[in-house]
Amino acid sequence: MFSRIFLPAAAIATLSSPAAAFASGNAPAFYDGALCKPPYTMQSATELYDAAEKLAKPDTSLLTAYVYKLPSDIGQDGFKTHEVVFAGSSVGVLIEGARADELAARYQLEPEKSSILGTSTKGYARVLPDAEQPTADMGIVSVVARESDAIPGKTLLACEFVSHADREALKSLEGGN
């Protein structure tokens, strides 16, 4: 259902009914998903995707990521967004403006060591604590904020699951065996 972008893979929040939550004025569901609140499950990723599909059809496609433009601002903490992004098995939001530094400060993210093969011009991440890693044997869940030439004038905020195999492949490709 989901495709790959410059994110290896990512994560989502668990909600009983995201479409109903959004319709009843609880718009933070998608934004919370981008913040890994609560951490990833494949079921919750599917629920958020289905909720977005009920609210809108993809407005654009960025490198195989699907962007859903919602009718109202769903931002939080002073960040504005009307756009939900699904890429790989990830969910995120596109924050208006180049705001990676501010997102990093607000959500305690650290500079990324990898440039994700040059796709991210500025990136930050925070790995969730062990107790919040739903599939630690398979990979790692992180909150990320990235600016990229692929999404000018926007900053991706997402919950990301990276499999151990993808992490090793990225290290190898970037020369960091």
C-alpha positions in Angstrom: 0.0 0.0 0.0 2.7 2.5 0.9 5.8 3.3 -1.3 9.3 4.5 -0.6 10.6 8.1 -0.7 13.8 9.3 0.9 12.7 7.6 4.1 13.7 4.0 4.4 10.5 3.2 6.3 8.6 4.8 9.2 6.0 4.6 11.9 2.6 5.6 13.0 0.3 6.3 16.0 -2.4 3.9 17.2 -6.0 5.3 17.0 -9.3 3.5 17.3 -10.8 5.5 14.4 -8.7 8.2 12.9 -11.4 9.3 10.4 -14.0 9.7 13.2 -11.5 11.4 15.4 -10.7 13.9 12.6 -14.3 14.5 11.8 -15.1 15.2 15.4 -12.5 17.9 15.6 -9.6 15.9 16.9 -7.3 16.8 14.1 -4.1 16.1 16.0 -4.4 12.4 15.1 -2.2 12.8 12.0 0.2 15.2 13.6 0.5 12.9 16.7 1.2 10.0 14.2 4.2 12.0 12.9 5.4 12.3 16.5 5.1 8.5 17.1 2.3 9.1 19.7 1.8 6.3 20.4 4.6 4.3 18.7 4.2 2.4 15.4 2.1 -0.6 14.6 1.2 -1.7 11.1 -2.5 -1.7 12.0 -2.3 1.9 13.1 -0.4 2.9 10.0 -3.2 1.4 7.9 -5.9 3.1 10.0 -4.3 6.5 9.4 -3.8 5.8 5.7 -7.5 4.8 5.4 -8.6 7.9 7.4 -6.6 10.1 5.0 -8.2 8.3 2.0 -11.7 9.1 3.4 -10.9 12.7 3.9 -9.1 13.4 0.6 -7.4 11.8 -2.4 -3.7 12.3 -2.8 -3.0 15.9 -3.9 0.4 15.2 -5.2 3.0 12.4 -5.4 6.6 13.2 -4.4 9.0 10.5 -5.4 6.4 7.9 -4.7 5.2 9.4 -1.5 1.5 10.3 -1.4 0.6 13.8 0.0 -3.0 14.4 1.2 -4.0 18.0 1.5 -6.5 18.3 4.3 -9.2 21.1 4.5 -7.9 22.7 7.7 -4.6 23.2 9.6 -3.7 20.2 11.7 -0.5 21.7 13.0 0.5 21.9 16.7 3.0 23.7 18.8 3.1 26.7 16.5 3.8 24.6 13.4 1.4 24.8 10.5 0.4 22.0 8.2 -2.4 20.9 6.0 -0.6 18.0 4.5 -0.2 14.4 5.6 2.5 12.2 3.9 2.6 8.5 3.5 5.9 6.9 2.2 7.1 3.4 2.6 5.2 2.3 5.7 5.5 5.8 7.2 3.4 8.7 8.1 4.3 12.3 8.5 3.2 15.8 7.9 4.7 18.6 5.8 5.3 21.6 8.0 5.1 25.0 6.2 8.5 26.5 5.7 12.1 25.4 6.4 11.6 24.6 10.1 13.9 21.6 10.8 16.0 23.5 13.4 12.9 24.6 15.3 11.3 21.1 15.1 14.5 19.7 16.4 14.5 22.0 19.3 10.9 21.5 20.2 10.9 17.7 19.9 14.5 17.0 21.2 15.9 15.7 17.9 19.6 15.4 17.3 21.4 16.0 14.0 21.4 12.9 11.7 24.8 11.3 10.9 23.5 10.2 7.5 22.4 12.4 4.6 20.2 9.5 3.4 22.2 9.4 0.2 22.1 13.1 -0.3 18.3 13.5 -0.3 18.1 15.4 3.0 19.7 18.8 3.1 19.1 19.1 6.9 18.0 16.2 9.1 17.3 15.5 12.7 16.1 12.4 14.5 15.4 11.0 17.9 15.2 7.2 18.5 12.3 6.2 20.7 13.3 4.6 24.1 13.5 0.8 24.2 10.2 0.5 26.0 8.5 2.3 23.0 10.2 0.2 20.3 7.3 -2.1 19.1 9.5 -4.3 16.9 13.0 -3.8 18.2 14.0 -7.2 16.8 13.1 -6.0 13.3 14.3 -2.3 13.4 14.3 1.0 15.1 11.5 3.7 15.4 12.5 7.4 15.4 10.9 10.8 15.1 12.6 12.7 12.2 12.5 16.2 10.8 14.0 16.8 7.4 14.4 19.5 4.9 15.1 18.5 1.3 15.3 20.0 -2.2 12.6 17.4 -3.1 10.1 19.3 -0.9 11.0 23.0 -1.3 9.4 25.3 1.3 8.4 22.5 3.5 9.8 20.4 6.3 9.0 16.7 6.8 8.1 15.7 10.3 7.6 11.9 10.5 7.6 8.8 12.6 10.0 6.4 10.9 10.7 2.7 11.3 14.0 1.6 9.7 14.6 -2.1 9.5 18.0 -3.4 10.6 18.6 -4.6 7.0 17.8 -1.1 5.6 20.1 0.5 8.3 23.0 -1.7 7.3 22.4 -1.2 3.6 22.4 2.6 4.1 25.6 2.4 6.1 27.2 0.3 3.4 26.1 2.7 0.6 27.4 5.7 2.5 30.7 4.0 3.1 30.2 3.5 6.9 30.5 -0.3 7.1 
